Structures are given as C-alpha cells and as structure tokens.
Amino acid sequence: MGECWIVDPTEDEEACAAACVSVGVSLSGRVGAVLKDGMASLKPATLLGMIETARRLGSRRVEELHKKLNEVGEELGMLQESF
C-alpha cells in the first residue's frame, strides 16, 4: 500500500478507512492530542508523517478560524480577546 492519507475526510471517506488519526493542534502548531481509531496498524514513520502534516496544516486552519471569529466578534461588538 502507498504512503498517502486524506486530510479532513468526509463521513463516507472515514467509513471506508481501515484506520483514522485525529490530531489536535494549537494556533502555535503545538500538538495537544493524537487519537488513532480503526483496526489497521500504522508504521511509526507514517504516524509521524500524519502528525507533522496535521501540525503544519492545522495551525494554519486554527489561524483562519481565529481571524473569522474576530471578524464576527467585531461585527457583534464583542472584544477580540474573548476568542
């Protein structure tokens, strides 16, 4: 099997997967949690690659979400620090 994976899969894609890995990432790119589900095993190098991809892409996504929350907060007259 090849060394490839899907980031942010749909429900159908997850249903077809032999294994799923969820990685919690902070705005700074720090990994806070890793959860592996499914019956298939993963090579350590594959898992580390998945975690690194999640760290890199996840911190960007968190940054985008923070920006959007701040925009919505400003529209509602809320302080940015609350996000």
C-alpha positions in Angstrom: 0.0 0.0 0.0 1.1 3.6 -0.7 2.0 6.2 1.9 -0.9 8.6 1.4 -3.7 9.9 3.6 -6.7 12.2 3.4 -6.8 15.4 5.5 -10.3 16.3 6.9 -12.1 13.3 5.3 -15.9 13.2 4.6 -18.0 10.7 6.6 -18.0 8.4 3.6 -14.2 8.5 3.3 -13.9 7.8 7.0 -16.3 4.9 6.7 -14.0 3.3 4.1 -10.8 3.8 6.0 -9.0 1.0 7.8 -7.6 3.5 10.3 -8.2 7.1 11.2 -6.0 9.5 13.1 -7.2 12.7 14.7 -4.7 15.3 15.8 -5.5 18.3 18.0 -3.3 21.3 17.1 -3.0 24.8 18.7 -2.5 28.1 16.9 1.2 27.9 17.5 1.4 24.4 15.9 1.7 22.5 19.2 0.2 19.1 19.1 -2.1 18.6 22.1 -3.7 15.2 21.3 -3.5 12.3 18.9 -6.2 9.7 18.6 -6.0 6.6 16.4 -9.1 4.7 15.5 -9.7 1.6 13.4 -8.3 -1.9 13.2 -5.4 -1.3 10.9 -1.9 -0.7 12.2 0.4 2.2 11.2 4.1 2.3 10.7 5.7 4.7 13.2 7.1 6.8 10.2 3.6 7.0 8.7 2.1 8.1 12.0 4.8 10.8 12.5 4.2 12.0 8.9 0.5 12.3 9.6 1.2 14.2 12.8 3.6 16.6 11.1 1.1 17.2 8.3 -1.7 17.9 10.8 0.6 20.2 12.8 1.5 22.2 9.7 -2.0 22.4 8.2 -3.9 22.5 11.5 -2.1 25.6 12.8 -3.0 27.4 9.6 -6.6 26.3 9.9 -6.8 27.5 13.5 -5.3 30.8 12.5 -8.1 31.2 9.8 -10.7 30.3 12.3 -9.4 32.9 14.8 -9.5 35.6 12.1 -13.1 34.7 11.2 -14.1 34.7 14.9 -12.5 38.1 15.4 -14.4 39.4 12.3 -17.7 38.1 13.6 -16.9 39.4 17.1 -16.2 42.9 15.7 -19.5 42.8 13.8 -21.3 41.9 17.0 -19.4 44.4 19.1 -17.5 41.8 21.1 -14.0 42.1 22.4 -11.4 40.2 20.3 -9.6 38.9 23.4 -12.7 36.7 24.1 -11.7 34.5 21.2 
